[in-house]
Amino acid sequence: MSILEANAISFGTSLGLVLGYHFYLRFKLRNNPAYTIQAINAQAREIWVESVMTSHDRDVLAVQTLRNSTMAATFLASTAILLIIGVLNLMQKNDGIGSMLDLVQKEHLAMSAHIWGFKLLPLLVVFFSAFFCFTLAIRMYNHVGYLINASNGKAFGPTPSFVAQLLNRSGHYYSLGMRAYYLSVPLVFWLFGPLYLIVASIGLVIVLYHVDRAPDVAVSPQAGSRSVYVAKDPITLVPRKGTGTEGLAAS
């Protein structure tokens, strides 16, 4: 088996593992809308928006919370740009990292420039995806910052449901950006060999399985509500219409 075939098979296997895990999440969300922590956060954001817009003494709280989210997304978007520059530099020069790769991968000497670019291109795509996801999250956070304080009781003012959908979209973009960062870990290990890519992908799926799962959900005595039990302290989350939690399997 040639080096190119081994790398192609390992990449396809790792891609199948990651896609299979996300299809599994989507299947679980159909049976239990509160299966992932992203779905729980989407419901919590909608309740938070309604609480802020119906109260007249939480304007400063809303601004500070959105500012913290915007600062975090800005930092991660800037980091993605630095990582993109680093990957582009590796595409031009691979002599510096060659000696390190030789210690792990004996076939590095036989690796052509085409295979090297084939390995770095997915990493570049992942970091570009992370950058655009975080910038879109910043854009939506800015919109929410204006709309959440624009409700003045008029007929044409923004409703809490509309603002909550925008905020959930921001959180969805943020989660996609973080997911892109997670996917970069197996791609970095791929530089050391095809086997490392498969092992890192299996480890990533195991980590994501524990990260994405929400706490245990039990049916609340109240009709149409769910309770999330964390350290024996129930927090009731009332399901809302139009939250868009069904599409958060990949976040």
Secondary structure, DSSP 8 states (H G I E B T S, - for coil): --HHHHHHHHHHHHHHHHHHHHHHHHHHHHH-TTSBHHHHHHHHHHHHHHHHHH-SS-HHHHHHHHHHHHHHHHHHHHHHHHHHHHHHHHHH--HHHHHHHHHH-GGGGG--HHHHHHHHHHHHHHHHHHHHHHHHHHHHHHHHHHHTT---S-TTS--HHHHHHHHHHHHHHHHHHHHHHHHHHHHHHHTT-HHHHHHHHHHHHHHHHHHHB---EEE-SSTT-EEEEETTEEEEE---TT--GGG-TT-
